[in-house]
Amino acid sequence: MTKHSKAERERRAAENVRMAEVQRAWEASIPAPVAAEFAREVAAVHARGPIPRQPDMAPGTLPRPPRPGREPKPSKEETSPRRRY
């Protein structure tokens, strides 16, 4: 866990308070119907939840393709049976 100095924590707390003031001032400056529509859209997004993460592989690829240069060697095909002496 990262430890922050007292001054850093106080600065962050002051930033949070200032951002809340700016947000309240912005919400007060827009007309009521626009604010209601915006609040409705924000509530819908929050209710939906996070978007599922997209796969980071192209469709049809194997789950864990080998790294370049690390491909498995092809199996040897024995042409003649081994003799024991």
Secondary structure, 3 states (H helix, E strand, C coil): CCCCCHHHHHHHHHHHHHHHHHHHHHHHHCCHHHHHHHHHHHHHHHHHCCCCCCCCCCCCCCCCCCCCCCCCCCCCCCCCCCCCC
